[in-house]
Amino acid sequence: AKEPVRVLVTGAAGQIGYALVPMIARGLMLGPDQPVILHMLDIPPAAEALNGVKMELIDAAFPLLKGVVATTDVVEACTGVNIAVMVGGFPRKEGMERKDVMSKNVSIYKAQASALEKHAAANCKVLVVANPANTNALILKEFAPSIPEKNITCLTRLDHNRALGQVSERLNVQVSDVKNVIIWGNHSSSQYPDVNHATVKTPSGEKPVRELVKDDAWLNGEFITTVQQRGAAIIKARKLSSALSAASSACDHIRDWVLGTPEGTWVSMGVYSDGSYNVPAGLIYSFPVTCRNGEWTIVQGLGIDAFSRKKLDATAAELSEEKALAYSCLS
Ligand code: NAX
C-alpha cells in the first residue's frame, strides 16, 4: 500500500474548501489508490466551522482518508505537507481600496510562505487559489526562497476549463473532445483565453476550433469576454462566487502536475515566468504547460499573432503593476 500524502488546504472552512476537501478525500486529486491525510487551516473566527467540516469528513468514512488535522495554527497545519492548496485569503470588501486588500494578502502570504518553507516536506508542491492568485503566489515564492520556484503555482485551470466549456457548448460537442485552449496571464479579467491552437476530436480526426466555429468575430469577442467575466456571472446567479468548479479545477491542476498530462494535450497553469513568449521574467503568469514526472514545462514555439501579442502584453502589464503594488505594501 502507498504511504499517505499530506495535503494542506488553507481557508478550509470557506466555500471552496467545503467543496474541495471531499474531492481530495475521494481520490480526485491524487488518484483512486493514493491515501491522503488532510491538513485544514483556517483563522480563529472560523475554528468552530472548521471543526464541523472535520466532523463531516469523519462521518463520510472515506476509505482513502487516513487522518484529518484541523487547526488555526499555521505551523501545525504546514508540518510535513507534500501538497499545499492555498485557498485562504482576505477578500475585497465594499469600499476597500485595492492597496488595502493587497496589503492584507501580502502579509498573509508572507507569513504562510515562511511556515511552509520551515515545516513542509521537501519538494512540497504549492497551488495558490486565493485572489489575487498570481501575485499571492509571487509573494509566497519570494518569502520561501528554499522552495524551488518550479514548485509554486497559481490556479488558472478554472479559466481554462471555462474556455473548454464555452467551445463545447457553442459547437455542441463533448467537452472531453476539446483540448489545447490556453489561458495567458493573470487570473483576472485581463486574462487572454486563446483558441488559436485548440482542436476538437471529430470522426474524421482533430480539427482546429477556428475552422469548426467559423465565426472569428465571436471567438475574438464574446467568447473572450464570457470566459473573462464568468466569475462575475456566477456571483450574479448564485449570489456566491464559484466554488464547485474552482475546487474541481484545483484537483485537475494538481492531478495533472503530479500524474502528468496526456500525450498531445496541454493545460494552463500560473507559473514563474522564464521569459518565454517575451513575457517578462519574474512574474507568475499563466502559460500552456505539459507535465511529466511531477514537473511542468512551458509549451514552446506556438505562433502568436498580432491580436494575441497585444493581449499577452496587456495582462503582463497588469501583473507587473500588481507586483509593484504588492512590493509597495512590504515597505
Ligand atoms: P470564503 O470566504 O468562503 O473562504 C475563505 C476562507 O479563508 C474563510 O474560511 C476564511 O476564514 C479563510 N481565511 C482568511 N484568512 C485566512 C488565513 N490567513 N489563513 C487561513 N485561512 C484564512 O471564500 P471562497 O469562496 O472559498 O474563495 C477563496 C478564495 O479563492 C478567494 O480569494 C477567491 O477570490 C478565490 N478564488 C479564486 C479562483 C481562481 O480560479 N484562482 C476562483 C474562485 C475564487 O473566486
Boltz pocket constraint, residues with backbone or C-beta under 6 A from the ligand:
constraints:
  - pocket:
      binder: B
      contacts: [[A, 10], [A, 11], [A, 12], [A, 13], [A, 14], [A, 15], [A, 16], [A, 17], [A, 41], [A, 42], [A, 43], [A, 46], [A, 87], [A, 88], [A, 89], [A, 90], [A, 91], [A, 108], [A, 128], [A, 129], [A, 130], [A, 131], [A, 132], [A, 133], [A, 155], [A, 156], [A, 158], [A, 159], [A, 187], [A, 231], [A, 241], [A, 242], [A, 243], [A, 246]]
      max_distance: 6.0
